[in-house]
Amino acid sequence: MGRKVFLAAVCFCLRWVSALASAAAEAENNFAGIESKFSLRTPAEPNEDVCYLIPGQVNSLAQCNFNHTSKTFVVIHGWTVTGMYESWVPKLVDALYKREPDSNVIVVDWLIRAQQHYPVSAAYTKLVGKDVATFIDWMEEEFNYPLNNVHLLGYSLGAHAAGIAGSLTKKKVNRITGLDPAGPTFEYADAVTRLSPDDADFVDVLHTYTRGSPDRSIGIQKPVGHIDIYPNGGGFQPGCNFGEALRLIAEKGLADMDQLVKCSHERSIHLFIDSLLYEEKPSMAYRCNTKEAFEKGLCLSCRKNRCNNLGYKVNRVRTKRNTKMYLKTRAQMPYKGRSYLLITEQDWYLCSAVFLGECVLQVTILLLWCLLVGRSEVYLQFGIKCKLKCRLRRPVPSYSRYGGGRSNTKREVFCNKLLSSKIKIYSVAWSLGTTGLSMFFQYFFIQMIFFSYYEENNQQSSA
Ligand SMILES: *[C@@H]1O[C@H](CO)[C@@H](O)[C@H](O)[C@H]1NC(C)=O
């Protein structure tokens, strides 16, 4: 009898041990499949892989000084021709640490898989995403590290890897930022194999190089997040043309060559870095159905969440449908330009005529005042930069005669009408003065009024 019990106990024990062993083996297998490496960068050496966090090895976290109470950024690079990190990596790491000094910035190294032929590397995003998800789940299970503290940032192919990672973790990560997610092989792919809004509590995306037909475009064209921002229309970025590239080479040599080749694609990263570094002046993007409507100045409104900050301090607005947003930027950092209303030359003449007829005196006073307080700069539609800027403190000249009123809504409606009607009035403008000089001044004055006008308008309506 006693022997039987003993045998049963041994049996049970053996089973239990073997179950434990196989569980351990399984866990080990889980981690053994991981090929990606997780480098915890430091503020002092943003460029160096000094310490790796190794899934399954608890002490690696302590060794790398992982801070359990602060947030974690996980940066995932994209396809690489050289098999090396591109020059933006340390720049982004550095900017993240500048903005959040206590955070943990982890760079995922999947360079070996990322330097294959593009389709091969594109297919590897699944495995990379799985690696990242396993790593994150391990942190969550092992240390109760809250996934609410995790923000994934992926560039190009890395954006889709981040999306896949987000879809595989057992709990949802807080945020994924897609920096110009890759287009080829993803444009028409199922949501599960690419970045999509379900992959995190909040998914924001910057589209900066979506030129060409959808299957050719380097960056994915369709919206894939909760908020999708298309700076400068999303197709091509200012400062990325050939002449500009030559100028940069002349200035800085070939050091940042990789940046030039993928100028527009990579602009997404630099816009995000910009939002980290220039906290006090976030660029505003505006919701609009099409790029054309935005360029006509029809969407420069902040009411009802129609505008949002680009980058780090985005407001988390989640709608059922994807939200497409637009803005104009400058060609260099700081990228923040000013939203303006005047788009075509034709519109320009129209507005000049209407306003100059009414407020010649006010404009003159304004100009004098601007000259006195003139600071910073205005970025003009026609590529002219002038050193003169001023903010209009007082309401814009009255135009009640033209159907405008004092309220912002009425002003907006008025201006939208004015601009969309597009009456040809070259002749009117011309009659105000045919000399080049007076035309120049009309341009100049009115542009200023409109700049100030919209800035002011938006501040009021967002308050
Ligand atoms: C960890 O981060 C917290 C803020 O999240 C900070 O107060 C603390 O000093 C950090 N610890 C270390 C050891 O850096």
The ligand as a Gaussian input file, in Angstrom:
#p B3LYP/6-31G(d) Opt

LIG

0 1
 C       13.874000      56.648000     -13.225000
 O       12.884000      57.494000     -13.778000
 C       12.226000      58.308000     -12.835000
 C       11.173000      59.093000     -13.568000
 O       10.372000      58.277000     -14.349000
 C       13.197000      59.211000     -12.121000
 O       12.534000      59.965000     -11.141000
 C       14.308000      58.383000     -11.510000
 O       15.285000      59.248000     -10.967000
 C       14.947000      57.464000     -12.541000
 N       15.881000      56.598000     -11.886000
 C       17.169000      56.535000     -12.218000
 C       18.010000      55.569000     -11.457000
 O       17.632000      57.210000     -13.104000

